[in-house]
């Protein structure tokens, strides 16, 4: 009886110890910062993979990175408002989305402003971005950590005529998204922009209802537009981007060491994603050539000169700080 009682006491002590240790472990885990990332992109996309492989592990000592893609946590277009309200920790912010709140951000979503992926980084890290970053922090409760290269848009045509300058696109019915900004960009390229639903583009190219379309190369391949077109013109007319954004409220609660780690993780993630996307685009150029398409490198200076002149004379430029485009061009 005494031995049985002794065993029960020992077991009780051990169970108590396990419970206490478990609660302590849980308490320790609860102290980690939760960083939920919300976005509309795919979990298999370049940006999502970069964040999963680089950012999450880099901050794992003090934070739990928790991605939510395909708009599973917040509807597309509402992520920035969620951060501003304090309901979300992280998001990928586009210049187009930020321009809804701050019209001057439209310059970073304009044709022929960013020349390439490296130029994007130079612009983001230059002091000219400081007023933009501060405004986002002060009015949206959000800090922009790094810029991620999303890809460049090019012209894809069903015609044989070689295109090297804007003049070569005269009279070309180029499908562009239907908004005023996209239609203006089509005109700036020298084409006759034609609005058409994205789902109708393949048939439009096939039947000749349109002469061409513009998209990043991954889209050209994914949607098999190469089956009904004959050339790719590497116009790079829109070098698109996303900013890795974090709640300023969450950022301010971090220690200086944690902030430094998060910043380094964001920079490394952006570089990883940038190199992956550039490598993919290079592979797809070779793939499209193998499919029989001609791939041309046009006179980008001619395209850029025409486009920027038209933008500076348009209403789109009215919100841009004076002299900003010249500073961006000089980088």
MOLINLIN-V678028 format. One record per pair of residues at least 24 apart in sequence whose C-alpha atoms are under 10 Angstrom apart, sorted by the first residue. I is the first residue (numbers start at 1). GAP is how many residues later the second one is. D is the distance in whole Angstrom. If there is no record, write none. Layout:
I&GAP&D  I&GAP&D
//
This chain:
29&33&9  29&34&9  29&35&9  30&33&10  30&34&10  31&31&8  31&32&9  31&33&10  32&28&9  32&29&8  32&30&5  32&31&5  32&32&6  32&33&10  33&26&10  33&27&9  33&28&10  33&29&6  33&30&4  33&31&6  33&32&8  33&56&10  33&217&8  33&220&9  33&221&9  34&28&9  34&29&6  34&30&5  34&31&6  34&32&7  34&54&10  34&55&8  34&56&10  34&216&9  35&24&10  35&28&7  35&29&6  35&30&5  35&31&6  35&32&8  35&53&8  35&54&5  35&55&6  35&56&10  35&211&8  35&212&9  35&215&9  36&28&8  36&29&6  36&30&5  36&31&6  36&32&7  36&37&9  36&51&10  36&52&7  36&53&5  36&54&6  36&55&8  36&210&10  37&28&7  37&29&6  37&30&5  37&31&6  37&32&8  37&36&9  37&42&9  37&51&8  37&52&7  37&53&5  37&54&5  37&55&8  37&207&10  37&208&9  37&209&9  38&28&9  38&29&6  38&30&5  38&31&6  38&32&8  38&33&7  38&34&8  38&35&6  38&36&7  38&37&9  38&38&9  38&40&10  38&41&7  38&42&10  38&44&10  38&45&10  38&50&8  38&51&8  38&52&7  38&53&5  38&54&8  39&28&8  39&29&6  39&30&5  39&31&6  39&32&5  39&33&8  39&34&8  39&35&8  39&36&8  39&37&7  39&38&9  39&39&9  39&40&7  39&51&9  39&52&6  39&53&7  39&54&9  40&28&8  40&29&6  40&30&4  40&31&4  40&32&8  40&33&9  40&34&8  40&35&8  40&36&6  40&37&8  40&39&9  40&51&10  40&52&9  41&27&9  41&28&6  41&29&5  41&30&7  41&35&9  41&51&9  42&26&9  42&27&6  42&28&6  42&29&9  43&24&8  43&25&8  43&26&6  43&27&7  44&25&9  45&24&10  45&228&10  45&232&10  46&102&10  46&103&10  46&104&9  46&226&9  46&227&6  46&228&9  46&229&10  46&230&7  46&231&7  46&234&9  47&45&9  47&101&8  47&102&9  47&103&8  47&195&9  47&197&10  47&222&8  47&223&8  47&225&9  47&226&6  47&227&9  47&229&9  47&230&9  48&44&10  48&221&10  48&225&9  49&220&9  49&223&9  49&224&8  49&227&10  50&98&10  50&216&10  50&218&9  50&219&6  50&220&7  50&221&9  50&222&6  50&223&5  50&224&9  50&226&9  51&193&10  51&214&9  51&215&8  51&217&10  51&218&6  51&219&8  51&221&9  51&222&8  52&217&9  53&216&8  53&219&9  54&211&7  54&212&8  54&213&10  54&214&7  54&215&5  54&216&9  54&217&10  54&218&8  54&219&9  55&206&10  55&207&8  55&208&10  55&209&9  55&210&5  55&211&6  55&212&9  55&213&8  55&214&6  55&215&9  56&206&10  56&209&8  56&210&10  56&213&9  57&208&9  58&203&7  58&204&8  58&206&9  58&207&6  58&208&9  58&210&9  58&211&9  59&199&8  59&200&10  59&202&7  59&203&6  59&204&10  59&205&9  59&206&7  59&207&10  61&197&9  61&200&10  62&192&10  62&196&8  62&199&10  63&195&9  63&199&9  65&24&10  65&25&9  66&24&10  67&24&9  80&60&8  80&61&9  80&62&8  80&165&9  80&166&10  80&167&9  81&59&8  81&60&9  81&61&10  82&58&10  82&165&10  83&57&7  83&58&7  83&59&7  83&162&9  83&163&8  83&164&6  83&165&9  83&166&9  83&167&10  84&52&10  84&53&9  84&54&10  84&55&8  84&56&5  84&57&5  84&58&7  84&163&7  84&164&9  84&165&9  85&55&8  85&56&8  85&162&10  86&54&10  86&55&8  86&56&10  86&161&7  86&162&9  86&163&8  86&164&9  87&160&9  88&158&9  88&159&7  88&162&9  89&53&9  89&156&8  89&157&6  89&158&5  89&159&9  89&160&9  89&161&7  89&162&9  90&52&9  90&53&9  90&54&10  90&154&8  90&155&6  90&156&4  90&157&6  90&158&10  90&160&9  91&51&10  91&53&10  91&151&9  91&152&8  91&153&6  91&154&5  91&155&7  91&156&9  92&52&9  92&54&10  92&55&9  92&56&9  92&149&9  92&150&6  92&151&6  92&152&5  92&153&6  92&154&9  93&51&8  93&54&9  93&55&10  93&148&9  93&149&5  93&150&5  93&151&7  93&152&6  93&153&10  94&53&10  94&54&10  94&56&10  94&146&8  94&147&6  94&148&5  94&149&6  94&150&9  94&151&10  95&145&9  95&146&7  95&147&7  95&148&8  96&144&10  96&145&10  96&146&10  97&145&10  98&34&10  98&38&8  98&42&10  98&145&10  99&220&10  101&35&9  101&38&9  101&39&9  102&30&9  102&33&8  102&34&8  102&37&10  102&217&9  103&213&9  103&214&9  103&215&9  103&216&6  103&217&8  104&28&8  104&212&9  104&213&8  104&214&8  104&215&5  104&216&5  104&217&7  105&27&8  105&214&9  105&215&8  105&216&10  106&75&10  106&210&8  106&211&8  106&213&8  106&214&8  107&204&10  107&209&8  107&210&7  107&212&9  107&213&7  107&214&9  107&217&9  107&218&8  107&221&10  108&130&9  108&131&9  108&132&8  108&133&9  108&212&10  108&217&10  108&220&10  109&72&10  109&129&7  109&130&8  109&131&7  109&132&8  110&71&9  110&72&9  110&75&8  110&127&9  110&128&7  110&129&9  110&130&9  110&197&9  110&198&9  110&201&8  110&206&9  110&207&10  111&42&10  111&70&10  111&71&9  111&73&10  111&74&6  111&75&9  111&77&8  111&78&9  111&125&9  111&126&5  111&127&5  111&128&8  111&129&9  111&192&10  111&193&8  111&196&7  111&197&8  111&200&9  112&73&10  112&76&10  112&77&10  112&123&9  112&124&8  112&125&5  112&126&6  112&127&8  112&188&9  112&189&9  112&191&8  112&192&5  112&193&9  112&194&10  112&195&7  112&196&7  112&199&10  112&217&10  113&124&9  113&125&8  113&126&8  113&191&8  113&194&9  113&195&8  113&212&7  113&213&10  113&215&7  113&216&7  114&38&10  114&122&9  114&123&9  114&124&7  114&125&6  114&126&8  114&127&10  114&214&8  114&215&8  115&37&9  115&121&8  115&122&8  115&123&8  115&124&7  115&185&9  115&189&9  115&213&10  115&214&9  116&33&9  116&35&9  116&36&8  116&120&8  116&121&10  116&122&9  116&123&6  116&124&9  117&30&9  117&31&8  117&32&6  117&33&9  117&34&8  117&35&9  117&122&7  117&123&9  117&124&9  117&154&10  117&157&7  117&158&9  117&160&10  117&161&8  118&31&9  118&153&10  118&156&9  119&120&10  119&209&9  119&210&9  119&212&7  120&27&7  120&28&8  120&29&8  120&119&8  120&120&9  120&121&8  120&208&10  120&211&10  121&25&8  121&26&6  121&27&8  121&28&9  121&149&9  121&150&9  122&25&10  122&206&9  122&209&7  123&24&9  123&204&9  123&205&7  123&206&9  123&207&10  123&208&7  124&119&9  124&204&10  126&201&10  126&202&9  126&205&9  128&196&8  128&199&8  128&200&8  129&195&10  129&199&10  136&109&10  136&112&9  137&109&10  137&110&9  137&111&6  137&112&10  138&110&9  140&107&9  140&108&9  141&105&9  141&106&6  141&107&5  141&108&7  141&109&9  141&110&10  142&103&6  142&104&6  142&105&5  142&106&5  142&107&8  142&108&9  142&109&9  143&100&9  143&101&8  143&102&6  143&103&5  143&104&6  143&105&5  143&106&9  143&107&10  143&108&8  144&98&10  144&99&6  144&100&6  144&101&5  144&102&7  144&103&9  144&104&9  144&119&10  144&122&10  145&98&7  145&99&5  145&100&6  145&101&7  145&117&9  145&118&6  145&119&9  145&120&9  145&121&6  145&122&7  145&125&10  146&96&8  146&97&6  146&98&5  146&99&8  146&117&8  146&118&9  146&119&10  146&120&6  146&121&6  146&122&9  146&123&9  146&124&7  146&125&9  147&94&7  147&95&6  147&96&5  147&97&6  147&98&9  147&119&9  147&120&8  147&122&10  147&123&6  147&124&9  147&127&9  148&92&9  148&93&6  148&94&5  148&95&6  148&96&7  148&118&9  148&119&9  148&121&8  148&122&5  148&123&7  148&124&9  148&125&7  148&126&6  148&129&10  149&90&8  149&91&7  149&92&5  149&93&7  149&94&9  149&121&7  149&122&9  149&123&10  149&124&7  149&125&5  149&126&9  149&127&10  149&128&7  149&129&9  150&66&9  150&89&7  150&90&5  150&91&5  150&92&7  150&93&10  150&123&9  150&124&8  150&127&7  150&128&9  151&64&9  151&65&6  151&66&8  151&67&9  151&85&9  151&87&8  151&88&6  151&89&6  151&90&7  151&91&10  151&123&9  151&126&7  151&127&8  151&129&10  151&130&8  152&62&10  152&63&8  152&64&5  152&65&8  152&66&10  152&82&9  152&83&9  152&84&5  152&85&7  152&86&6  152&87&4  152&88&6  152&89&9  152&125&10  152&126&9  152&129&9  153&60&10  153&61&6  153&62&5  153&63&4  153&64&7  153&65&10  153&66&9  153&67&10  153&80&10  153&81&8  153&82&7  153&83&5  153&84&6  153&85&5  153&86&7  153&87&8  154&59&8  154&60&5  154&61&6  154&62&6  154&63&7  154&66&9  154&78&7  154&79&6  154&80&5  154&81&5  154&82&5  154&83&7  154&84&8  154&85&9  155&31&10  155&34&9  155&57&7  155&58&6  155&59&5  155&60&7  155&61&9  155&62&9  155&65&10  155&76&8  155&77&6  155&78&5  155&79&7  155&80&6  155&81&8  155&82&8  156&49&10  156&55&9  156&56&5  156&57&5  156&58&6  156&59&8  156&60&10  156&61&9  156&64&8  156&69&8  156&70&8  156&72&10  156&73&7  156&74&8  156&75&6  156&76&5  156&77&6  156&78&9  156&79&10  156&137&10  156&139&9  157&48&8  157&53&9  157&54&6  157&55&4  157&56&7  157&57&9  157&68&9  157&69&9  157&71&9  157&72&5  157&73&6  157&74&5  157&75&6  157&76&8  157&136&10  157&137&10  158&47&7  158&48&8  158&50&8  158&52&9  158&53&6  158&54&6  158&55&9  158&67&9  158&68&9  158&69&9  158&70&6  158&71&4  158&72&5  158&73&7  158&74&9  158&135&10  159&46&10  159&49&10  159&52&7  159&53&8  159&69&10  159&70&7  159&71&6  159&72&7  160&69&9  160&70&6  160&71&7  160&133&10  160&134&9  161&69&9  161&70&9  162&69&8  162&70&10  162&71&9  162&132&9  162&133&10  162&134&8  162&136&9  163&68&9  163&69&9  163&70&7  163&71&10  163&72&10  163&133&7  163&134&9  163&135&7  163&136&9  164&69&8  164&70&9  164&71&9  164&132&7  164&133&7  164&134&4  164&135&6  164&136&8  164&138&9  164&139&9  165&24&9  165&25&8  165&70&9  165&133&6  165&134&6  165&135&8  165&136&9  165&137&6  165&138&6  165&141&10  166&24&5  166&25&7  166&69&10  166&132&9  166&133&9  166&134&9  166&136&7  166&137&6  166&138&9  166&140&8  166&141&9  167&24&8  167&135&9  167&136&9  171&40&9  172&38&8  172&39&6  172&40&8  173&35&9  173&36&8  173&37&5  173&38&5  173&39&7  173&40&9  174&31&10  174&35&10  174&36&6  174&37&6  174&38&5  174&39&5  174&40&8  175&26&8  175&29&9  175&30&9  175&34&9  175&35&6  175&36&8  175&37&6  175&38&5  175&39&7  175&40&10  176&25&10  176&36&9  176&37&6  176&38&7  176&39&9  177&36&9  177&37&9  181&135&8  184&123&9  184&126&9  184&127&9  184&130&9  184&132&10  185&52&8  185&53&9  185&122&8  185&125&9  185&126&9  186&27&10  186&28&9  186&51&10  186&121&9  187&119&10  187&120&8  187&123&9  188&49&10  188&115&8  188&116&9  188&117&10  188&118&7  188&119&5  188&120&8  188&121&9  188&122&7  188&123&8  189&46&9  189&48&8  189&113&10  189&114&6  189&115&9  189&117&8  189&118&6  189&121&10  190&113&8  190&116&8  190&117&9  199&24&10  201&24&8  202&24&9  202&25&9  202&26&7  202&27&9  203&25&9  204&24&9  205&24&7  214&24&10  216&24&9  216&65&8  217&63&9  217&64&6  217&65&9  217&66&10  217&67&7  217&68&8  217&71&9  218&59&10  218&62&8  218&63&7  218&65&10  218&66&7  218&67&10  220&64&9  220&68&9  221&63&8  221&64&10  221&66&9  221&67&8  226&61&10  226&62&7  226&63&10  226&65&7  226&66&9  226&67&7  227&61&10  227&64&8  227&65&9  227&66&9  228&65&10  229&63&10  229&64&7  229&65&10  230&58&10  230&59&10  230&61&9  230&62&7  230&63&5  230&64&6  230&65&9  231&57&9  231&58&9  231&61&9  231&62&5  231&63&5  231&64&6  231&65&8  232&53&9  232&56&8  232&57&9  232&61&7  232&62&6  232&63&5  232&64&6  232&65&9  233&61&8  233&62&6  233&63&5  233&64&6  233&65&7  234&51&10  234&61&7  234&62&6  234&63&5  234&64&7  234&65&10  234&66&9  235&61&9  235&62&7  235&63&7  235&64&8  235&65&7  235&68&8  235&69&9  236&61&10  236&62&10  236&64&8  236&67&10  236&68&10  237&63&9  237&66&8  237&67&8  237&70&9  241&33&10  242&28&10  243&27&9  244&25&9  244&26&8
//
